[in-house]
C-alpha cells in the first residue's frame, strides 16, 4: 500500500488486514514512497483523493497526493502485466491520467460493470425476488 505520511489506515484496520492476508500467505506493507509501493505490483488500485465528507481537506490533499498519481511513469515500476483499478468516479488528471485509465492495463470499466451486477444481486436478495 502506498499512501502519504499521515494518511495511513488506523492500526486496527491494518492489523485486521494483516491477519486476513496471512490466511492466504499474503502480506500487507505500507509505504510512503509511491514507487516502492508499486514495485513489482500485480495490481494498482487508486481512489479519489478527496471523497465526500472530506471537502474541507481538499486544498491540503491536492498538495500531498500528486506523487501518488497513477500515470505511465508510476505504472512502469509495476509488473509488465499489472492491472489498474479505480472504484469510480475518477477525477482524470488528478489521481489517474487518461492514458492509464483508457490504456491496456486498465480494468476500471470492467470493474464498474461487475460492481453493477453485484449491486443488482444484492437488491434482488434484499427484495426477496
SEMARDREN-773127 format. One line per field, with one value per residue: residue number from 0; residue in three letters; x, y, z of N, C-alpha, C, O, CB in turn. Coordinates in steps of 0.02 Angstrom, whole numbers, plus 50000, padded with zeros to 5 digits. Each point is the difference from the previous one (the first is absolute). Glycine has a CB too. Layout:
SEMARDREN-773127
k	(NUM;...)
r	(ALA;...)
nu	(X;...)
nv	(Y;...)
nw	(Z;...)
cau	(X;...)
cav	(Y;...)
caw	(Z;...)
cu	(X;...)
cv	(Y;...)
cw	(Z;...)
ou	(X;...)
ov	(Y;...)
ow	(Z;...)
cbu	(X;...)
cbv	(Y;...)
cbw	(Z;...)
***
This chain:
SEMARDREN-773127
k	(0;1;2;3;4;5;6;7;8;9;10;11;12;13;14;15;16;17;18;19;20;21;22;23;24;25;26;27;28;29;30;31;32;33;34;35;36;37;38;39;40;41;42;43;44;45;46;47;48;49;50;51;52;53;54;55;56;57;58;59;60;61;62;63;64;65;66;67;68;69;70;71;72;73;74;75;76;77;78;79;80;81;82;83;84;85;86;87;88;89;90;91;92;93;94;95;96;97;98;99;100;101;102;103;104;105;106;107;108;109;110;111;112;113;114;115;116;117;118;119;120;121;122;123;124;125;126;127;128)
r	(UNK;UNK;UNK;UNK;UNK;UNK;UNK;UNK;UNK;UNK;UNK;UNK;UNK;UNK;UNK;UNK;UNK;UNK;UNK;UNK;UNK;UNK;UNK;UNK;UNK;UNK;UNK;UNK;UNK;UNK;UNK;UNK;UNK;UNK;UNK;UNK;UNK;UNK;UNK;UNK;UNK;UNK;UNK;UNK;UNK;UNK;UNK;UNK;UNK;UNK;UNK;UNK;UNK;UNK;UNK;UNK;UNK;UNK;UNK;UNK;UNK;UNK;UNK;UNK;UNK;UNK;UNK;UNK;UNK;UNK;UNK;UNK;UNK;UNK;UNK;UNK;UNK;UNK;UNK;UNK;UNK;UNK;UNK;UNK;UNK;UNK;UNK;UNK;UNK;UNK;UNK;UNK;UNK;UNK;UNK;UNK;UNK;UNK;UNK;UNK;UNK;UNK;UNK;UNK;UNK;UNK;UNK;UNK;UNK;UNK;UNK;UNK;UNK;UNK;UNK;UNK;UNK;UNK;UNK;UNK;UNK;UNK;UNK;UNK;UNK;UNK;UNK;UNK;UNK)
nu	(50042;50074;49944;50088;50075;49840;49931;50041;49855;49979;50132;49860;50041;50137;49935;49897;50111;50089;49882;49977;50153;50004;49885;50112;50159;49942;50110;49889;50148;49926;50102;49989;50051;49851;50132;49962;49852;50053;50133;49913;49843;49951;49942;50055;49863;50005;49886;49975;50148;49850;49914;49882;50069;50128;49916;50104;50116;49977;50130;50065;49972;50077;50139;49993;49973;50119;50074;49853;49996;49960;50127;50036;50080;49915;50003;50162;49982;49896;50068;50038;49856;49979;49845;50009;49885;49937;49890;49984;49976;50150;50017;50035;50139;50006;50045;50047;50095;49864;50117;49928;49853;50035;50116;49971;49977;49834;49944;49937;49894;50018;49971;49862;49945;50025;49917;49872;49998;50015;49870;49910;50036;49950;49859;49974;50023;49898;49878;50013;50054)
nv	(49942;50110;50084;50136;49944;49980;49862;49870;49938;50062;49929;49940;49994;49927;49884;49961;49993;49899;49895;49992;49975;49867;49936;50006;49969;50170;50073;50115;50067;50140;50043;50144;49931;50028;49911;49906;49981;49931;49905;49891;50076;49857;50151;50154;49991;50166;50029;50133;50051;50009;49854;50094;50093;50087;50153;50026;49924;50100;50064;49867;49914;50105;49975;49838;49954;50064;49870;49925;50050;49836;50079;49887;50017;49897;49893;49990;49927;49877;49872;50059;49969;50150;49973;50158;49954;50144;49942;50102;50128;49970;50147;49943;50047;49923;49866;49993;50082;49998;49895;49915;50009;49936;49877;49867;50032;50027;49864;50172;49915;49856;50079;50051;49859;49940;50116;49964;49853;50040;50092;49883;49904;50106;50016;49846;49995;50113;49936;49848;50010)
nw	(50000;49901;50137;49979;50127;50052;49928;50117;49981;50141;50039;49950;49847;50026;50084;49887;49886;50083;50019;49846;49963;50087;49905;49878;50085;50026;50056;50046;49934;50061;49868;50075;49845;49901;49980;50122;49940;49865;50057;49892;49972;49942;50014;49962;50110;49948;50095;49931;50045;50060;50056;49988;50119;49931;49960;50121;49908;49858;50048;50054;49871;49903;50090;49990;49849;49901;50052;49964;49830;49984;49898;49908;50135;50079;49886;50006;50152;49939;49964;49853;50069;50100;49977;50013;50115;49980;50116;49863;50095;49956;50058;49827;50076;50151;50002;49841;49894;49922;50009;50117;49948;49857;50049;49955;50162;49980;50081;49997;49924;50075;50134;49947;49961;50143;50071;49911;50053;50154;49992;49936;50123;50107;49931;50005;50155;50032;49919;50076;49829)
cau	(49958;50037;49960;50042;50004;49942;49939;50000;49942;50009;50035;49952;49986;50060;50008;49950;50021;50058;49975;49966;50050;50038;49961;50015;50072;50010;50035;49981;50056;49981;50056;49984;50033;49957;50037;50010;49935;49980;50055;49983;49929;49955;49940;50003;49931;49998;49935;50000;50040;49954;49935;49945;50011;50069;50011;50040;50070;50017;50060;50058;50008;50026;50072;50033;49989;50025;50049;49965;49960;50013;50017;50044;50063;49988;49982;50060;50035;49962;50012;49979;49930;49960;49936;49984;49930;49974;49930;49959;50020;50071;50016;50054;50052;50021;50025;50016;50004;49960;50036;49997;49930;49976;50052;49993;50005;49941;49940;49955;49930;49978;49989;49938;49946;49992;49969;49930;49966;50000;49949;49934;49990;49985;49931;49956;49999;49965;49929;49972;49977)
cav	(50058;50063;50057;50050;49999;50033;49975;49928;49972;49994;49940;49945;49978;49966;49935;49953;49984;49956;49934;49969;49986;49940;49940;49981;50011;50068;50047;50070;50045;50070;50043;50069;50012;49968;49953;49939;49968;49964;49959;49930;49988;49970;50042;50068;50021;50068;50029;50073;50029;50033;49967;50038;50011;50022;50060;50048;49980;50000;50039;49965;49937;50016;50012;49941;49939;49994;49946;49935;49995;49941;50022;49952;49994;49958;49934;49967;49967;49940;49945;50017;49981;50027;50032;50061;50002;50062;49986;50052;50040;50020;50068;49992;50051;50005;49936;49955;50035;49971;49946;49939;49979;49975;49959;49927;49972;50019;49959;50045;49996;49932;50002;50036;49958;49945;50028;50009;49936;49980;50040;49974;49937;50018;50025;49942;49963;50040;50003;49933;49983)
caw	(50000;49998;50022;50032;50072;50030;49969;50006;50035;50072;50024;50003;49932;49975;50034;49974;49932;50004;50021;49942;49949;50021;49983;49930;49994;49976;50044;49993;50014;49986;49979;49985;49936;49950;49958;50039;50008;49939;49975;49990;50015;49951;49996;50028;50013;50024;50016;50000;50054;50047;49998;50031;50071;50011;49959;50038;49996;49929;49984;50027;49963;49934;50007;50025;49961;49931;49985;50000;49939;49960;49933;49966;50036;50058;49975;49974;50055;50018;49954;49932;49988;50055;49983;50037;50020;50032;50016;49968;49943;49998;49981;49952;50006;50070;50026;49944;49936;49946;49965;50040;50009;49936;49971;50000;50067;50038;50004;50036;49978;50016;50073;50010;49977;50048;50061;49984;50005;50071;50034;49980;50036;50069;50000;49990;50063;50051;49981;50000;49932)
cu	(50045;49954;50046;49999;49940;49934;49996;49935;50014;50035;49952;49984;50060;50009;49951;50019;50059;49981;49968;50050;50040;49964;50013;50074;50016;50034;49975;50060;49977;50063;49976;50036;49958;50036;50013;49934;49981;50054;49980;49927;49964;49939;50016;49928;50003;49928;50006;50041;49956;49931;49947;50012;50070;50016;50043;50074;50027;50066;50063;50014;50028;50074;50038;49998;50029;50054;49968;49954;50019;50007;50049;50066;49992;49986;50061;50040;49964;50020;49975;49927;49953;49934;49990;49925;49985;49927;49950;49954;50073;50005;50062;50049;50021;50027;50020;50000;49955;50035;50000;49928;49971;50049;49990;50003;49936;49945;49945;49927;49972;49983;49933;49939;49987;49968;49926;49961;49997;49947;49930;49985;49982;49928;49949;49994;49959;49925;49965;49973;50032)
cv	(50061;50057;50050;49993;50040;49976;49924;49976;49997;49935;49940;49973;49962;49932;49949;49979;49953;49930;49964;49981;49937;49935;49976;50011;50069;50043;50070;50042;50070;50040;50072;50023;49965;49951;49935;49962;49960;49954;49927;49984;49967;50044;50067;50023;50071;50021;50075;50026;50033;49968;50045;50003;50024;50065;50052;49986;50007;50035;49964;49936;50013;50016;49934;49941;49998;49948;49931;49993;49937;50023;49949;49989;49954;49928;49961;49963;49937;49944;50019;49984;50024;50029;50061;50002;50067;49989;50050;50035;50024;50074;49995;50058;50014;49933;49951;50040;49964;49941;49935;49975;49969;49951;49925;49968;50012;49947;50040;49990;49930;49996;50033;49958;49942;50024;50010;49935;49975;50039;49978;49935;50014;50026;49943;49960;50037;50004;49933;49978;49936)
cw	(50000;50019;50033;50076;50028;49972;50003;50034;50075;50017;50000;49930;49972;50033;49974;49928;50000;50021;49941;49946;50016;49982;49929;49985;49970;50053;49986;50021;49980;49985;49994;49936;49946;49955;50036;50005;49938;49972;49997;50012;49942;49987;50032;50005;50028;50013;49997;50059;50053;49992;50032;50075;50017;49962;50035;49997;49928;49985;50024;49961;49930;50002;50013;49951;49929;49987;49995;49939;49962;49928;49969;50036;50061;49979;49975;50054;50024;49952;49930;49985;50056;49973;50045;50013;50032;50012;49969;50050;50006;49982;49956;50005;50072;50022;49945;49935;49949;49968;50039;50005;49936;49967;50010;50069;50041;49996;50035;49979;50008;50074;50015;49980;50049;50065;49989;50008;50072;50038;49982;50037;50073;50005;49993;50065;50053;49986;50000;49933;49977)
ou	(50050;49948;50049;49952;49985;49947;49960;49969;50058;50001;50020;49996;49992;50018;50018;49994;50003;50027;50012;49994;50018;50031;49989;50019;50052;50016;49988;50023;49971;50048;49943;49997;49997;49971;49995;50000;49968;49989;49988;49982;50014;49973;50030;49964;50034;49953;50055;49999;50019;49968;50015;50019;50013;50058;50037;50041;50058;50043;50049;50057;50040;50034;50057;50048;50004;49998;50031;49963;50059;49952;50018;50025;50040;50027;50002;50043;50027;50041;49952;49969;49945;49996;50027;49960;50044;49964;49940;49981;50025;49958;50057;49980;50049;50060;50038;49959;49984;49970;50001;49987;49960;49988;49950;49978;49990;49983;49952;49956;49940;49950;49961;49950;49943;49959;49960;49947;49951;49965;49955;49943;49957;49963;49949;49945;49959;49959;49939;49954;49987)
ov	(50003;50010;49981;49975;50055;50018;49969;50038;50002;49953;49945;49939;49948;49952;49942;49941;49954;49951;49940;49947;49963;49949;49942;50012;50009;49977;50018;49996;50009;50000;50012;50059;49938;49950;49946;49938;49947;49964;49968;49941;50013;50001;50004;50003;50012;49967;50027;49970;50002;50007;50050;49951;50017;50018;50037;50044;49983;49972;49997;49984;49960;49995;49993;49961;49945;49969;49953;49952;49986;50016;49951;49944;49955;49953;49939;49959;49962;50010;50039;50032;49974;50023;50003;49989;50034;49975;49990;49970;50010;50027;50002;50058;50033;49987;49953;50045;49942;49948;49946;49940;49954;49977;49979;49943;49969;49975;49971;49997;49992;49970;49976;49998;49985;49964;49988;49998;49970;49972;50000;49989;49966;49982;49999;49980;49969;50001;49995;49958;49977)
ow	(50035;49969;50032;50029;49977;50026;49964;50037;50021;49960;49981;49991;49968;49966;49988;49983;49959;49975;49990;49969;49955;49989;49984;49942;49968;50054;49942;50057;49946;50039;49982;49982;49999;49979;49970;50001;50006;49952;50052;50005;49941;49945;50053;49950;50050;49980;49994;50054;50059;49948;50032;50032;50057;49993;49968;50014;49987;49966;49964;49985;49975;49948;49979;49996;49973;49947;49974;49995;49990;49966;50033;50002;50011;50029;50004;49984;50040;49955;49995;49958;50008;49944;50055;49955;50027;49956;50004;50050;50055;49964;50023;50004;50012;49993;50013;49991;50007;49987;49969;49991;50002;49945;50029;50008;50052;49946;50027;50042;50012;50020;50042;50035;50016;50030;50045;50031;50021;50043;50042;50020;50028;50046;50034;50019;50034;50047;49993;49997;49945)
cbu	(49857;50128;49848;50027;50143;50124;50040;50157;49911;49895;50058;49955;49931;50035;50022;49916;49955;50044;49970;49903;49990;50018;49924;49863;49962;49884;50114;49853;50117;49849;50112;49986;50120;49960;50059;50093;49997;49937;50094;50132;49988;50065;49894;50152;49926;50154;49914;49888;50074;50097;50041;49900;49903;49974;49854;49862;49924;49836;49884;49919;49865;49853;49918;49924;49896;49975;50054;50043;49930;49983;49965;49923;49994;49928;49886;49961;50017;49862;50039;50148;50098;50109;49924;50138;49955;50122;50101;50024;49856;50076;49895;49944;49906;49852;49891;49991;50134;49979;50070;50114;50026;49950;50126;50072;50133;50045;50118;50138;50083;50121;50163;50111;50085;50141;50148;50083;50087;50158;50125;50070;50125;50158;50092;50088;50154;50145;50088;50019;49997)
cbv	(49936;49944;49947;50103;49936;50080;50130;49962;49931;50116;50126;50111;50151;50160;50118;50113;50157;50148;50103;50120;50159;50118;50096;50016;49868;50012;49907;49978;49899;49991;49891;49964;50071;50152;50151;50116;50145;50132;50114;50033;50087;49886;49895;50023;49868;50060;49874;50032;50015;50103;49836;50014;49896;49862;49941;49971;49939;50025;50109;50065;49990;50048;50122;50077;50046;50148;50115;50047;50140;49907;50173;50091;50160;50146;50106;50129;50149;50059;49876;49948;49926;50001;49886;50072;49841;50100;49960;49964;50027;49857;50050;49878;50017;50103;50064;49857;50098;50165;50141;50096;50136;50130;50115;50059;50049;50144;49922;50085;50100;49981;50028;50110;50045;49981;50069;50094;50003;50001;50097;50065;49976;50045;50109;50015;49983;50065;50104;50059;50143)
cbw	(50025;49943;49983;49876;50020;49993;49960;49969;49877;50060;50089;50113;50016;50014;50114;50090;50002;50053;50127;50057;50021;50103;50096;50024;50018;49872;50063;49964;50035;50036;49957;50141;50055;50024;49972;50064;50070;50022;49996;50028;50134;50092;49951;50000;49971;49958;50080;49890;49860;50047;49971;49877;49963;50024;49977;50060;50109;50010;50043;50128;50090;50020;50066;50118;50094;50046;50085;50130;50004;50113;49998;49891;49950;50034;49965;49927;49995;50090;50100;50007;49930;50122;49907;49993;49990;49987;50103;49843;49932;50003;50085;49919;49885;50030;50086;50071;50018;49992;49979;50074;50084;50041;49990;49880;49944;50032;49976;49969;49907;49887;49978;49946;49865;49920;49985;49889;49863;49950;49959;49866;49896;49975;49917;49859;49939;49971;49939;50121;50028)
***
